[in-house]
Amino acid sequence: MDKDEIDLHTIPPDASWGPHTDSAFYGVEFLPENLGEAPNETEMRVNEKYSSLPAEEKGIHIINIRAIEDIGYVQHESTLLNSLSRDPDANCKYGLYFRDGKRKVDYILVYHYKKSSMGRTRTKLIHHNDASAQNTKRDHPLPGKGVNLDMGESEPQMDYHEDDKRFRREEYESNLIEAGLELERDEDTKIHGVGFVKIHAPWHVLCREAEFLKLKMPTKKVYQINQAHGLLKKINSVIQKITEPIQPKVAEHKPQTMKRLSYPFSREKRHLFDLSDKDSFFDSKTRSTIVYEILKRTTCTKAKYSMGITSLLANGVYSAAYPLHDGDYEGDNVELNDRKLLFEEWASYGVFYKYQPIDLVRKYFGEKIGLYFAWLGVYTQMLIPASIVGIIVFLYGCATVDENIPSMEMCDQRNNITMCPLCDKTCSYWKMSSACATARASHLFDNPATVFFSVFMALWAATFMEHWKRRQMRLNYRWDLTGFEEEEEAVKDHPRAEYEAKVLEKSLRKEYRHKETDKEKLTWKDRFPAYFTNFVGIIFMIGLTFAIVFGVIIYRISTAAALAISSTPSGRSNVRVTVTATAVIINLVVIIILDEVYGCIARWLTQIEVPKTDKNFEERLIFKAFLLKFVNAYTPIFYVAFFKGRFVGRPGDYVYIFHSFRMEECAPGGCLMELCIQLSIIMLGKQLIQNNLFEIGIPKMKKFIRYVKSKRQSSLDHEEHVKKKQRYEVDHNLEPFAGLTPEYMEMIIQFGFVTLFVASFPLAPLFALLNNIIEIRLDAKKFVTELRRPVAVRAKDIGIWYNILRGIGKLAVIINAFVISFTSDFIPRLVYLYMYSENGTMHGFVNHTLSSFNVSDFQEGTAPNDPLELGYEVQICRYKDYREPPWSENKYDISKDFWAVLAARLAFVIVFQNLVMFMSDFVDWIIPDIPKDISQQIHKEKVLMVEVFMKEEQGKVQMLETWKDKEKKKVENWNNHSPRLSRSHSGSLSSCHSYHVDV
């Protein structure tokens, strides 16, 4: 602490007016001694516009407390002078700087306070800028100046909880000052009952914390990046010219030819760094990160479990904490800043065709958010070739639909194939040709090209993961994140406030019982109830999802039976389409609702576990949320793909649910078409409603509600409408940043739609691409315009999301193998073509897949009510299955054809899975994780750094030798002059001098 500061803890205990002993003195303001000395190092200073105490008055002075209380507000958070300002926005650029216009606001703390309607109190913790403030005029005396202190007057009744919050704020802010931060308070705002504490980190604090956090900063050493040569250089130049129109017009996005060598900041080695411009050496992102680290580790002794700002926010001592945006992003007279640049070149829908300025995003929001948008950009780029191949596969299906023999046979009315009823009693016999449209549509997605596309997408997923790893390494090199693991763990190992509270509770309980105060920690026994609750909760939620899907199945069955009774021919002919469409819409609505519910439940389950660190909390939350949302999104699709039509039984022996509802059957063309409909509606619906409308609508609605509330609360004060809002007031009305988990989650679920069931929906990559083009700009606009500026967090990768992506990629191979084998007719067609076809063509395939049933074998009460609906009496009807005919000895038993097809299906699954897995691993192995040029540059940096330190050591050695030489010459010169001096002395001293020379 500087000598100009007053340490509240050093006030003598006999001072009966101490701030914690009498509530009547909550408004005490203190001035430091020797106010005029060392003005640059005084933490809390008096603004030059206000009068200060005479220089001869020393010590602690009490301001008229009753005067402050009489106007209806008791102020005690401040330990320094608060006063009024005639023009508060003159030099501070509307809140971006302190009131002196010199010190930048690095962070904002927001709190609520109760204010009387009798008047407004303008209170500022302002700073003394120069010694001339000692003689400034008293133009604006403090409110209540001159009112006598009368203890008999009535005092406003203060809420105990509000008192407690004031006490905590006072101590916390005092501790922040002791940590070296400079504070300034503002309660003269347009937001009623809300106060702001502006925080500035001076240069020496920034240097100290940068060294503690091991922040890599650019040194004076500049080196040239290795450039391509020959043909590769020409190709790169051509590509740059072609892509120039789609490059963002920002300086950070230009290709680098020179790079500064970076090194972890050290105050002892400040000579290595370019400190010519101290104001810009630490950018706003770095400054806010440093302040946030101080806020996290600064404690409040009034609440022993308080581990900094997180617990104070949780307890309502502060209502918000955030760094400021750089300024406005739109307007004619707005100065160009990084936020405005991002809005124009990144967060606008008009630049959707351009590359993202990732380096500028990282500079403004930090590495973690920069990596998210970089990953989203790589994913979107990789969807382009997948979309092209998917369109080709779809067009191939369209081109060959008229040549598909099975669909032609189904549509040929001359075959006159009579199918068995789809339901009991109310449903009658029907012609297979009535399902012609479904059969033709199925061929668009169920053709030999889809098998190729499944293999392609599996290799695409592996290539995408490798491409991202290489891109990530390039960003790590450019952003100086190589060798970051140690610093990352050091920063993230702060115990969470909730964990410390639990540990304190356990230690107090143990101290009460055993009178011991050993250092405690939470064990698995302490967490067992939470683990058990997690297990039961997750099982219950998954069971709830299954129950809802089962309910939709009942709806489909009952609705199909009800529509079959319809007297209109169109109603009966469109039963399957109507049931499928309505059921999918119900599934979509349920999925969207449960997604929000499961997100809240996953957070609650993680909170009761009380993870120790924020990193552990985030990973556990992601795992639970992903598990619940994955099951929620894909359970209806899994049902259609692998369970529908598998357990229906046969005519005369159907499987019933609750002895009333018959299980659903697949269409004659198979369930793949229905799977495609289910997948497309759920995927498009989630992207359109949940991802886009919710992301746009909900933040705007919340912002509008906050705006209306603030207008209503401040409508009585005319001055507030005239005064322009400060930067921190504008940012306070923005939505708080809630983390990247929702952003990643929606993209991971989409990645599942693109890869898991791509065999049934080749257009999935195209729809994902179109969505992501909008999603990038939507997220960008949200971050720039709708959200408070998040605290920059350092990260060198996307964390647990990478492992989830790899897991989905591996699972996609298995699921696509089963979809091709069991959901599509690809394997039955191959078996028929090579084992049963008489002429080597697909003629007769449809008849081969249908079994026969004698209508006389219907169970009692299940035969159609109108058996003559087709105009003739039906003796034999057909159904899709491999069973023995009624004239066989083992009628209706499973035939050997079924076992042949099943064996072929299982063989295909094994071969496809192992082959594609091998190919994916081969792609993973053949593509190096680190690009060769990046590994060379990293090695070059290490060599250059060693050279820098070697030169530094050599310079020190040379300086030491030079100094020794100079000292030696001085000694020699002095020795040479000594004999002359000895002659001029008396004879009595000659012997002494000669003795000295000899020595």
N, C-alpha and C positions, 0 to 999 in steps of 0.2 A: 504494500500500500504506500502511495506517495505521502509525503509529509503534509501536504495540504488537505488531506482527507481526514474526516472524523470517523473513527471506529466506534460504533454505538456500543460495542461490547466492552469498551474501556472506560465507560462512564462510571464514576464512583458509585458503589452500592448505596451510599447514604443520600444520594440525590433522590429525594422523594417525588420529584416531578418526572421520573423516568417514563419512557413511552409505554412500558409494559405494566406499570403499577397503578395508573389511574386513567380511566377511560376519558376523563375530561381533557386529557392532554394528547389525544390521538392526533390532533392537528398540529403538533409541535413541528416546526421547521428548523433545521440546524444549518449554520454556516460554518465552514472550516476556518481555522485560524490562518493568518498570513495569506489572505485571499489573493493579494496581488502578486505573490511570489510564484515563480515557475508556472506561468499560465498554461503552457503547452502540456503540462503533465497533470493538471488538476482534473480529476475524473468528472465531478459534477460542479459546474461553474454557473455564475450569475450572468445573464445576458446583459450586454452593455446598455440596453434601452432602459434598464431598471436601476433604481437607486440601490446602493449597497451600504453596508455599515461603514462608518469612518474607520480609517486605517488604524487609529489608536485604540479602537475598541477590540478587545481580543476575547476569545473563549466562545462559549455557547450562548446564543441569544434566543429568547422566547418571543415569538410573534404573538400578537393579540389573538389568543385562541378563541375567546368568546365571540369575537367579531366574525370569525370564520363560521362558528357554529350557528350564529344568529341568522345567517342567510340560508340555513337549511341544509348545509352539507358539511360533513366532518371529514377532513382529509388527513390521513396519517401514513399512507404508503411512502410518501416521499421523505427522505432525510435531508432534503435541501430546499432552497427557496423556490416557491411557485408564485407566479404573478401573471399579469395581463400583457397583451400585446396589441398594439394599434394595427399593425399590418403583418399578420403572422406568416403570410405567403410571399413576402418580398424577396427573400433570397434562397428559400429552401426548395424551389422548383416543385411546389405543391406536394410536399411530403417526401420527396426522394432524398432530401438532406435534412440535417438538423437545422435549427433556426439560425445558426451562424452561416449557413450556406456553404460550409466547407466540409463538414463531416458527413459521410454518406450513411444512410440508414441501411443497415445490413439485415435487420430482423425486426419483427413486430410482435409484441405480446398484447393481447386484447383481453379486457376484463369488463364485467358488468358492475355497476354500482348504483345504489339507490339515491335518487336526487329529489329534493323537495320542489314543489311547483312554485314556491315563493320567489325563486330566482335562480339564475344560472351562475355557476362558479367556473371561471376560466382558470385552470391550474396547469402550470407547465413546470416540469423539472428542466430548467434551462441552465446553460453553461456560461461561465465567464470566459470571454474570449481574449480580453487584453486588460492591462492595468488601468486603462483610461476609464473603465466602468466605475471606478471608485468615485468619480466626480460627476457622473451623469445626473440629469435632472429627474426629479420625482414627478414625471408627467402623469403616471398612472399609479396611484397608490393602491395597495391591496384592498380587496373588498372588506368593508367593515372597519376601515381605518378610522381611529379616533373614538370608537365605541368603548366605553368602560367595561372592564371585566367584572361582571356581577354574578357571583356564584348562585345567587338566589333566583335568577331568572330561569324560566322553563327551558329545558333542553330537549331536543328531539330524541325519541326513544330509538335506540339502535338494536338491530336484530343480532342475536348472539352469533348466528352462522356468518352474517356479514362481517362482524368483528373478527371472527376467526380467519376468514379469508383475507381481511386487510392485514392482520398480523402476519400471515404466511407470505403475502405478497411483499410486505415491507422487509421481512428477513431475507426472502429469496432475492430480491433486487439488491439488498445490501451485499449479499454474498456474490452476486454478479459483479458488483462494483469492485469488491475485493479481488475477483478473478481478473480484473483489468478492463472490463467492458465499460463503456460510457452510455448512460441512459438519459432519456428525455421523455417527459410525460406530456400527453395532450388529452384533455377532457373537453376542450372547446370544439366539439365536432358536430356534424349534422346528424349523427346517429344518437338518439336520445338514450342516456344512461349507459353509454359505452365509452370506456377510456382506452387509450392506446399508450404503450410504452415503446418508444423507439430505441433501438440498440445499435451502437456503433462499436466496431472492434478497431482499436488504434493499431498502428504499425507494429509495435513491439509485441502485442498480443497475437497478431496474425503470424508473425515470425515464430513465436514460441509454439503455437498450436500446429503450424505447418510442419515444424520439426517433430513434434510429438506424433502427428498423424502420418509422418513419412510421406508427405505429398511430393510427388515428382514435379519439379519446376524446371523451365528451360534455362540453360546456362548460356554463357557468352559464346561457347564453342559452337560453330556452325559447320556442318559438313554436307557434302553433295550426295544426294540419293542416286544409287546406281540406275542408269537409264538403259533402255533396250537399244540394241544396235542392229544394223543391217536391215533385213527384210522385216523383222518384228517391229522395228522402229517405224518403218513406212506404214505397216498395217495399223499400228496404234495411231499414227497421225491421221490416216484416212478415217478411222473410226471416230476420232475426236471431231473431225470436221463434219461428219455425218450427224453425230449426236449433239452438235453444238446448239441447235435450236431447242433441244429438250433438257439442256443443263440449266439449273437455277443460277440466277445472276447474283451470286454472293461470292465474296472474296474467299471464304473458307472452302468453297467447293472446287476451286481451281487446282489443277494437278501440281503437286509440289516437286520442285527440283532441289531445294535446299531444306534442311531440317536442323533445328537446334538440338543439341545434345541435352538430355534431361537427367536430373539427378535429385534424389531425395533432399529436400531443403534442410540446410543446417546453418545455424547462426555463426558457427565457427568458420564456415566456408562461404561466407556471404560474398567474398571476392570472386567466386566462381560464377555468380548469377548477375544478370544485367539488371541492376537496381536504379537505372537512370530515371525511370518513371515509376515511383512507388505507388502512385494511385492506380495504375493499370497492371502492376505486376501480379496482384491477386485480383482476378475478375470477380464479378458479383456472385457467380455460382460458388466459387471457392470460399469467398468471405461468408456467405450464408451457411455453408457446410461447417466452417470452423465455429461460427457462433452457435450453431445447433449442437455441436459436440460439447461445447461449454454448458449450454442449457441442460443437456442430458445428465451431465455428471455433477452439476451444482445441486447440493442437497439443501433441505430445509429441516432444521433440527426440531421444529415444533411437530413434525411428523416424521418419525425416524425411518419409516418405510419409503418416504418420498425419494425417488431416484431421479430427481430432475423434473423437467417440464412435462413429461408424459403423465406422471401421477397428479401433478397440479392441474393439468387439463382434465383428467378423469374426475377429480374431486370438485371441479367447478371453480377453483381459485382463479384460473384464467379460462376464458372461453375459446380462445384460438391463439395459434402461433404460426407465423408464416413469413417467408421472405417476400420482398416486394417485386412486382414486375418492373421492367426497366422504364416503363412509361406507357403512354397511350399508343394504340395501334392504328387508329384511323382519325382523320381530321386534316384540314388543310395546313394548319400551322404547327403540326406535331413534328418535333425534332426526330431525325432518323435514329432509331435504336434497334437493337437486336430483335425486340418483340415485333416492331413494325415490319422489319425485314422478313421475319418468319411468317407474318400474316400475309405479306404480299407474294412471297416466293414459295410458300409451303402450305399455309392453312387456307388457301383459296381454291374453290372448285374450278376456277378458270385455269389453273396450272396443273390439272390432273395428269396431263401427259408428260410432265417433267419429272426428272429424278428428284429425290428428296435431298435437301442440304443437310445431310446427317451430321457433318462436323459442326455446323451452326446449332443444330438441335442439341448436340452434346454440350456445346459451349454454354447454352442457355439453361438446359434442364438437367444436365448431368449424364454420366455414362449409362446408368441403368435404363433411363428412358430412351437415350440414344440407341442403345442396343435393341430395345423393343422395336423401335421404328425401323432400324436397320434390318432386323429379322423379318418384320412384316413386309419390307420392300423386297428382300430376297425371295420370300415365299410367293409374293405376288408375281415377281418376274418369272419364277420357275413354273407358275401356273400357265404361262403363255404357251410353251410347247405342249403341255398336257392338254390344254384346251384345244389346240390345233389337232392333235391326234384324236381327241374325243369327238370333235366335229367330223373328222374323216371317217371314224368308225360309224357314227350315226348316219352320215351320208351313204356309206356303203350299205347299211341296212335298208335305207330308203331306195337305193338303186336296185337292190336284189329282192325286194319284197314280192315283185311279180313273178320272180323265178323260183320262189320258195315252194317246193312241192308239198310239204305238209300243210301249209296255210291254203294252198290252192285246193287240196283235197277237202279241207274243212269247209271251204266256201262253195264247193261244187254241190249244188242241190240234187244232182243226179245220183249222188251216193245214197241219199235218203237214209241217213243214219239217225235212228231214234234214240234219244238219251233218256236215262232214268230220271225221275223227279228229283229236284234239288231240296225239297222239304216234304214232310209227311202231310198227307190228306189235301192240303190247300194247293200244293204245287202239282202240276200235271206233267205229262211227257213233253219233250221239246226237241226240235230239230237241231243237230249240230251246226248246220249252216247258219243258224241265227247268231252264233258266236264268231262269225267271219271277221268282223271288225277287230275284235279282241285278238284273234289269231294273227292278223296282219300287223297290228300294232306291236305285238310281242316280238315279231321278227326284227323290228327296228333295234331292239336291245338284246335279243337272244339270237345271236348269229356267231359264226366262227370267229369274226373279228373281235368280239368281246373277250375271247380267251387271250388273244394277243394283247388287247388293251390291258387286261389284268396283269399280265407279265410286265408290260411296259410300265404300268403305274407302280408296281413293286420296285422295279429298278429306278424309277423316277424318285420314289421316296428316299431310297438309299443315296442317290445322287444329290438330292436336295440337302440331306443332312451333311454330306461331305462338303458340298459347296458352301453351306453356312459355316461350317467349322473353319474353312479357309478364309471366308470373308471376316469372320470373327477375329482371326489372328491378324489380319491386315488392320482392322480397327484397333486391336490391342497395341499394335506397333505405332500407329498414327497417334493414338491417344495416350501413349506412354504408360500402358497398363501391364507390360511384361514384368513378370516376377512380382505379382500383386498379392499373392495368397497371404503372405504374412501380415501385410497391412490390413487386408480385408478382415482377417480374424481378429486383429487387435481392435478394430473399430466396432465390429459387430458383437463383441463379447460382453457388452454392457448388460447386466441382468435387468430383466423387465421389472417394472414397478410392482406388478401383481405378484411376481415370484418373490421379491423382497418382502412384500407384505405377508405372504404365507410363511416364509422363513421366520420373520419376526414373531408372528402369531405362534408358531411352533416353539420357538425358543422361550417366549414368555410363559407358555403353558408348561414347558419342561422346568423352567426356573421356579414356577409356583409349586410344582410337585416335588422336585428333587433338589432345589436350591443350587442348580448348576447352570452355568452360562457358557457352555461349549459352543463352538461355531457349528451351526446347524445347516442342513441342506435337505431338500425334499427327496425322499426315497420312493421306490415303487409301492411301498405300503401306504405312504401318504397319498399317492396318486391312484391307488387301486379303485376306490369308488368312482373316480373320473374315468378310468379305463373301462370299467364295467358299464358305466353309463354310455360311453362312446360306442362300445360293442353293441349293446342293446339298442341304442338309438339308431345306429347305422343299419342294423338288421331290420328294425321296424320300418325305417324309411324305404329300404329296398322292398320289403314286403308290401308296403303301401303302394309303391309303383307297380308291382306285379298285380295287386288287387285292382288298381285302376285300369290296367290293360285288360284284365279279366272282365271287368265291368263293361268295357268297350266291346269286347268279344260278345258278351250277352246282348248288348245293344245291336250289334250287327246281325246276330242270328234272329232275334225277335223282330227287328225291322224288316229283314228279308222275308220272314214268314208273313208279316202284316202286309207288305207291298205285294206279295204274291196273290193275296186275296182280291187285290184291286181289280175292278171290272174293266178298266181301260187297258187296251192292248199295249199302249206306250208305257204305262206304269209297270206292267209285267215284263216288258222287254228291257227296261232300263233298271231293273232291280239291282243288279250287281254294281253298276256304275254309281247309282244313287247311294247305296249302302257304303261303298268304299269311300266316296268323296266326303260324306257327312262324318263317317267314323274318323277319317284322317284329320278333319277340321277339329273334331272333339279332342283327338290326341294332341294336336298342335296347341290348343288353348290350355289343356292340362299341363303340357310340358312347359309352357311359358310361365304359368302360375307356379308350378312346383320348382322351377329353376330359381325363382326369387326366394321361395320358402326354404329350399335346401341350402342356398347360400347363407341365409341367416342361421340356420340350424348348424351348419358346418362351423361357422364362426363361434357359436355358443359352445359347441362340443370342444373346440380347441381352447377356448378360454378357461373352461373348468379343468382342463389338463394342467394348466399353469406351466407352459414351457419356460425354460430359463431365459433364453435369448430371443431377440426379434427374429433371427434367422430360423431358429427351431419353430417358432410360432408360425412363420410364413410357410415353411415346408409342410407342417402338419395340416395347416388350413388348406393349402393347395391340394394335398392328397385327399382329404375328406370331401372337399367341394367337387373335385374332379370325379371321384368315385360315384358320388350321388348324382351328379349331373350327367355323367356318362350313362349310368343305368337309366336315368329318366329319359334321356334323348333317344337311346337306341333300343330299349325294350320293345316298343311296338314294331320296330323294323325287324328285330330278331324274330319276333313271333311270326310275321308274314314270311320271312325268309326260310325259317327252319322248322316251324311247328304247324303252320296252317296247312290243312289237307293231309297231314301225316297220320292222324288218329281218328279218321271219320268212320272206319268200319266199311261195310258194304251194304248194298240194298238187301233188306230183309234182316240185317244184323248191324244196325248203325249204333254208334257210340253217342250216348245222350248225356247232357249236363242237367243235373237236378231232375232227371227222368222226364224232362220236358223239351229241352232244346237240343237239336241235333248239331253236332260239330260242323264247322264250315268246311267247304270243299274249295279246291282251287278251280279256276276256269279251265276249260278244255285246252287252252294254250299254255297252261301252267301258271304258277304264282309270280313269275318274274315281272310280268306287266304290272300287277298290283303292287309288287315291291317297289317298282320304279315310281309309281304314282305316290306311294307312301313316302318314299325318300325325297322326291322332288318337292312335295307340298310342305313337309316338315322343314326341310333345309331352307327353302325359299321363304317360308313363313317366319322361321326364327331369324333369318337375316334381315328381313324387311321390318318385322314388328319389333322384335326384341333388341336387335343390334342397332338398328338405325332410328326408328321412331322413338324408342325409349331413350336412346342416347341423346337425341336432339330435344325431344319434348320435355322429359323430366327435368334436366338441368335448367332449361329456359323457364319452366313453370316454377321451380324453386326460386330462381333468381327473381322472377316477377313477384312472387309472394313476399320475399324479403324486401324488395323495393317498395311494395305497397305498405308493408308494416312500418318501414322507416319513414315514409312520407306521412303516414297517419300519426306517428308518434311525434314528429317534429313539425306538424302543420301549424301549431300555435306560435312558433317562433319565426317571425318574418325574416330575421337576419340570416337564418340558416338557408333560406331559399336564395338569398343574394350571394352568399359565400360559395365559392367553388370548392368542390370536394377535394380533400387531400388524396394522395395516391393510396395510402393505407386504408382510407375509408372506402374508396372504390373497390380495392381488392377484398375488403371485408365482405362486400356484397356478393362476391363470387362463390362458387361451390367449392368446398374443401376437397383436396385431392385424396382419393380413397385407395390409392395403390394401383398397381398394374395387373393384379390378379383377374379382375373382370375382363380386361382387354385380352390378356393371354387366353383366358378360358374360352371366350367365344371363338377365337381363332383355332384353338386346339380341337374344339367340337367340330368346327367346320372342316379341319384337316381330316377328322375321322369320317365325315360324310364323303369327302373327296377320295379317300383311300379304302375304307373298309368295305363298301358295297359298290365300288366303281364298276364291277362287272354288270350290274343291273341298271346303271345310270351313267353312260359315258359322257353326258353333258354336264355332270357335276363340276368338273374343273372350270368349265366356261362360266357357270353361274357364280362359282366362288371367285373367279377373276373379276367379273363385273362388280361383285359386292366389294371386293378388297380395294378396287380403284376408288370407290366412294368412301370406303372405311378409312383409308389412310388420310384423306383430306378431312373427313368427319372427326377423327380422333385428333388430328392436328389442330383443327379449329377449336375443338373442345379444350385442348391444353393451352392454347394461346389466348382464347377469348372468354371461356366459360369457367375455368378453374383457377383457383389461387395457385401461385407459383409453388411447385413442390420443392422440397429440400433436395438438393443434388446428392445422389448416392453413387459411390464408386462401385463398379462391378465389371468383371472381365468376361462374363458369359451370362446366358439367360437362366442359369440355375437349374432347378429341378424340371423345368419345362422341357429341356433337351432330352432328359431321360424318358419323359412321358411321350414325346414325339417318337423316339426310337421304339418304345413299347408299342405304340399304335402302328408304326410301320411294320413291325414283326407280326402283330396280330392281324394286320390287313392281308398278309399273305395267306394265313390260315383261313380267314373268313372268306376271302375270294375263292379259294380252292373249294370250300364247301358250297358256296353259292353256285359256282359253275357245275359242281358235281350233283348236288341234290336239289337245287332250286330251278335251274334251267334244264332244258331237254338236250343239252349238248352230248352228254354221255349216252342216254338212250338212243340218240340218233346214230352215234358211232357204233354202238353195239348192233343196232339193226342193220346198218350199212355193211358191216363186215361179217356178221354172223347169220342174218336171216334174210337179207335181200336176195331175191332170185336173179335180178338183172344188174346188181351193183348200183342201183339208184335208190332214192328215198320213196319211190312209189310203194304204197301199202303201209307206210310207217304209222299213220293215224290209226288204221284198223288194227295194227299189231299192238298198239298201246291200250286198246279198249277191250274190256272183258264183257261177257254176255250175262244177262240175268233173266230168268223166267219169272214173269210177273205173277205167276200163281204162287210163288214162294214168299210174297210179301207177308210180313207179320200182320196179325189182325189189327185193324184200325190205322194202318199206315199207308194203305193203297190210296191212289188219287181219287178224289171225290168225283172228278169228271174225266174218266178214262178215255172218252171219245173226243177230247178237245181238238186233236189233230185231224179228226174226220174219219178215222179208221181205228179198228181195234188193234191194240198192241199186244203181241205175245212175248216178244223178246226185246228188252231195252239194253242199252250199252252204258257202261260207266268206266272211268279211267282207272285202271289198276291192272296188275299182272296176276290174274286168278284163273283157276280152271273153269271151263264152261259148265252149264247146268247138265249137259248130257254126259259129263265125265263121271267116272266112278267116285272120285274125290271132288265132287262139285264145290266150287267156290273156295277151294283151298288155294294157298299161294302157289303159283306155278314156278317151274325151274327158270323161266325167263326172268322172274323177279330176282332170283339169286344171282344170275349172270350179270344183270345190270348193277346190282348192289356191289358185287365184287369189282366190277369195272369202275364204279364210282369211288370206292375206297382206294383202289390202286391209283386212280388219277389224283386223289387228294395227297397220297404219300409222295408220288412222283413230282407233282406240281410244287408241293411245299418244299421238298428238299432241293429241287432244281432251282427254284426262285430264291430260296434262302442262300444257296451256294453262290448264285449270280450276284445277289445283293452284297454278300460278304466279300466277293471278289472285287466289286466296285469300291467297297469300303477300303479294301487293302491296296488297290492299285492307285487310288487317289491319295496323295499325302495330305495329312492334316494341316501342315504348315507349308505355304508356298515357298519355293526355293529362294526367290528373291528376298522374301521377308526374313527367312532364316539367315541369309547372308547379311542383311542390314542389321539384324539384332547382334550378330557376331561382330560386325563392324563397330557398332556402338560400344560394345564391351571393350574392344581393343582401343578405341579412341578415349574412352574413360580412363583406362589404365595409363595411356600416354599422358593425359592431362595430369593425373596424380603423380606420375613419374617426373614430369617437368616441374610440377610444384615442389616435389621433394628436392629435385636438383637445384631449383632456385633457392630453397631454404639452405641447402648445403653451401651453395656459392655465397649467399649472404653471410652465413656464419664464418666461412673462410675469409671473406673480405673484412668482416669485423675483426677477426683475429689478427689479420695482417695489419690493420690500422692500429690495433692495440699494441702489437709488437713494435711497430714503427715509433709509436709514442714512447714506449719504454726505452727504445734505443736512442731516440732523440734526447730524452731526459738524461740517459746515462752519458751521452756524449757531452752534454752541457754541464754535468756535475763537476768534472775536474776544473773547469774555468771558475766555477763558483767557489771551489775549495781554495784557490789561490788568493782570492780577494778576502777571505776570512782571516781571522787572527791565527797566529801560530798555535794557540792553544786548542783550536778546533780542527786543525789540519789533519791530525791523526784520526779524528772521528770521520772526517769526509773521506779520507783515503781508505779507511776501513769500509765505508759504505760503498765506494766504487769497487773495491775488490770483491765485495759480496755480490 
